[in-house]
Amino acid sequence: MLAPRGAGLGLALVSAAAFGTSGALAAVLLDAGWSAGAAVTARVALAALVLTPLALLQLRGRRAAPRRGARAVVVYGLVAVAGCQLCYFNAVARVPVGVALLLEYSGALLVVAWLWVRHGQRPRRLTLGGALLAVVGLILVLDLSGDARLDPVGVLWGLGAAVGLAVYFVLAAAAEDPLPPLVLVWGGLGTGALALLAAAATGALAVRAPLTDVVLLGARVSWLVPVLALALVAAALAYVAGVRAARSLGARLAAFVGLTEVLFAVLFAWLLLGQVPASVQLLGGALVLAGVALVRLDELRRREPAPLPGAPEAAPTR
């Protein structure tokens, strides 16, 4: 059952906020000596484990999922979960974090291009204007100032992460998918966890996880606290809410609302790590929100019913 569009917008913001906690929570683990690969593997694998009983309940009484549903789970897990994460971390190893994030979030533009090429949904002026505002806002929020030399290989990894992000929104928005959102997420996280574990076993992903206390909000707590928060909030809640939102809003609008994850990440870094945002970042955040609002307005106009043949035209408004 699809959520109403208003509820879908709320779920998209919940998803973005939940995803936005991952940076601050992962930073706590990284400061304690964890590798990025260990943090993301624990996040994805534990989230899949937590969702298992709920997914099995939803599958009870259902006939075997059609082959199309199984294929969506595999692509979702390998490309949108494991592939996106691996590409992003490989990008971060070669280019500044802000550049890597900007490249990854260009996936929203890839969604627009895919809908144009594959489904003939040519972007209109409001969407193009919203995309421009959002990109400028992201550049300001991520603070890309400075003389940073870009590694071409790192840029390619970042674009790979963008493809993974675009696949996430396109697959999540497939309302004709026979699988419920929670089951799709569970299967994708499980597939992604297996891929990440395989990458760790072959040495493609560095895994280091000292089980020591960490510092969170100025207090020493068990390493389990940020790990559980990453799994339950930044993975399970974030992915399930995101898929439900995308099926309600469509891939294009969901992708642009997803850009607010960067704003939430800055907010949580402020609250949890004491990293106060600069004024230029606040300006960038306003531009991102303005861009999302334009895309939202364009989607509303796109869905306005066409006038019936022979019906009198409405009087023009100013």
N, C-alpha and C positions, 0 to 999 in steps of 0.2 A: 504493500500500500504506500503510495507516494504521499509525502508531506505537502500541505498547502504551501504556496509560494512564499507567503510571509514567514511561515515556520521554517521553510527551507533556507531563507536568508539568515534566520536566527541560528539554525544548525551550522551553516557555513561559517558564521562568526565564532561559534563555539569550537568548531574544528580548528579554525585558524588560531584561536587563543590556546587551545590544547597543544597544537603543534608548536606554538611559540614558546612554550615552557621548555622545549627540548634543549635549546642552546644553553640556558642558564643551568639546568640540571646536569647536562653533560659536562659543563665547565667544572662543576663541583667534583665530578669523578675524575676528569682529566687532571685537575690540580692535585688529586690524591694518587696519581700515577697510573690511572687507567689509560689504555690506548683507545682511540676513537673507534676502532673496529670492535673492541670488546664491549664498549658501551652500546653501540648500535645492535650488536648481535644479542646481547642480553635483553635489550628493549624489545626487539622483534620476537625473539623466541618466547620470552615470558608472556608477552601480550597474546601470542597464539595459544599458549597453554591456558591462560585465564579465560579466553573466549571459547575454548573447546566445549565445556558442558552446555553453554548457551547455544552454540552452533548445532550440536547434536540434538538438542531439544527441537530446534527449528526444522531439522532434517527428518525428525521422526515422523513416520507415516507418509513421507514423500517417496515417490518412485525415484529410481536412479536419475541423477541430474543428466540432462542431455549433453551430448558431446560439446556443444557450443559453450555451455556453462563451465565444463571442466577446462576447456581451452582458455576461457577468460581468466580462470583462477591461476593457471600456470603463467600466462602472460603478465597478469597483474603482479604475481609474486616475484617473477624473475626480473621484469623490467621496471615496474612502478615502485617496488619495495627494495629488493636487493640491488638491482642494477642502478637505480637512482642513488642509493646510499653509497655504493662503491665508487660510482663516478664522482660524486660530490667530494668524498674524502680524498680521492686521488687528485682532484682539482685543488683542494685546499693545500695539499702537500707541495704544489708547484706555483700557485698564484695566491695573492692576498685573499683573505676570507670574504671581504666585501665584493671583490670581483667574482669569486666563485658563486656567491649568493645571487648576484645580478645575472650571471649566466644561467644559473638554475631556474630563476624565476622568469627568464625569457620564455619558459615553457608556456606561459599564458598566451604569448604571441603565436607560438606554434599551434596552440589549440585553434586560434582564429584562422590561421592558414589552413589547417586540416579541414575545418568545417567549410571553408571556401572551396578547396580543391576537391574534397571527397563528396560533399553534400550540396555544393553550389550556394552556400550561404555567404554571399559576398559581404564583407564588413562595410557598414555605412559610416557616415561622417562622425556621428556621435561615438561610435565604437573606436574609430581611428583616433579621434581627439582624446577619448578616455585612455586609450593605450599610451599615447604620447605623454599625457600628464602623469600616468602611473609610472612610466619608465623614468621620467625626470625626477619624480618623487623618490623612487627607489635609489637612484644615484645619490640624492641628498641624504636619505636615511642611512645608507650604507657607508657614507663618508669616503668616497673613492679618491679624495684629494691626495696628493703626494706623487712622488716620482717613482712609480713602481714598474719594473720591467716585467712584461708579460711573457710567460713561457708558452709557446704555441701548443705544446702537448697538454699543459694545464688547461688552456682554453678549450681544447677538444674534449677533455674530460668534463669540463663545466657544461659544454653543449650536450654531452651525453646525459648529464643529470637533467638538463632541460627536456630532453626527449622523454626520460623516465617520468618527469612531472606531468608532461602533456598526456602521456599514456594513462597515467593515474586518473586524470580528470575525464578523459574520453571514455575509458572503461567504466568509471564510476557513474557516469551520466547515462549509460546504456540501460534505459528503463525496460527494454524488451528482454534484458538478461533474465533467465529463469531462476537465478539464485537470489535469495533475500540479501540485502546489504550486509548483514552481520556474517552470513555464511561466506559471501565473497571475500570479505575482509579476513575472516579466519583462515580460509584456504590460501589467500594470498600471503598472509603473514607466515603461515606454516611453510609454504613453498619458499618464501624469502629467507626464512630462518635456516632451512636446509641448505640453500645456496650460500648463505653467509658462512655457515659452519664448514661447508666444503671449501670455500675460499680460504678460510683460516687454516684448514688442514693441509692445503697445498702451499701455504705461505704467501698467497696473494693478498691476504688481509692480516695485518699484525694484531695479535690479541694478547693483551697484558692486563690483568685485573687483580691488583693487590686488595685483599679483603680486610681493609683497615677502616677505621672511623674517618669520616669526612667532615668538613666545616660547611654548615648550611645555616643561613640567617644568623651568623655569629656564634653558633653553638656546634659542639661536636656531636654527631649522630652516627648511627650505623650506616655502612655503605648500602644497606638494603633500602633505606629511605629514598634516596634519589633514584635507585634502580627501579623500585616499585612505582614511583611517580612517573618515570619515563615509560614504563610498560603500560600502566593503567590509564594515565592521562594523555601523555604525548604519543601513544601508539593506539591502544584499544579504543579509547573515547574519540581520539582525533580522527582515526580512519573510519570508524562506523558513522560518526556524525558527518564526516566529509562525503561519504558515498551516498547517504540519504539526502544530503543537501544537493549534491550534483544531480541526482535523479529528479529532484524537484525543480532546480534552477536551470539545468542544462549545463553542458561542459563550458561554454564561453563565460557565462556570468559567474559560475562557480570558480573558475580559474582566476578571474579578476578579484573576486572577494577573497580568494585564497592569498592574494598579495598582502592582505592585512596581517598575515602571519609575521611578516618582518616587523610591523609596528608593535605587535604583541611581544615579539622577542626583545625589542628594545625596552618595552615596559617591564617585562619580567627581569631583565638584566638590571634594571634600575631598582626594582623591589628586592630581588634576591641577592644581587651582587654589589649593589651600591654604585652602579655605573650610570651616572646622571646623563641623560641625553642632551646634546647641544641644541642650540636654537635652530641651527640649520636642519637638524634632524626632525625637529617639530614641524618646520616648514615643509620638509619632504613628506612627512606623514599626512599633512593636510592635502598635498597634491595627490598622493596615492588615493586618499578617500574621495577626492573630487573626481579622479579618473574612474574609480569604481562606480561612483554615482552616475556618471555619464553612460557607462556601459549598461548599468541597470535601467536607466531611462530609455536607452535604445532598445533593450529587450522588451520593455513594457510597450513601446510603440510598435515593435515588430509583431507582438501578439494581439494587437487591437484587431477586432473582427473587421473584415472588409465590408463596405456598404453593400446592401442587397441591390441587384440589378433594378434600375428604375427608381430607386429610392432617392429622394431629394438630398442634395449635398448640404452638409451643415454650414452655417454661416461662418466665414473666416473670423478668427480671433486674433487679437493683438497680443 
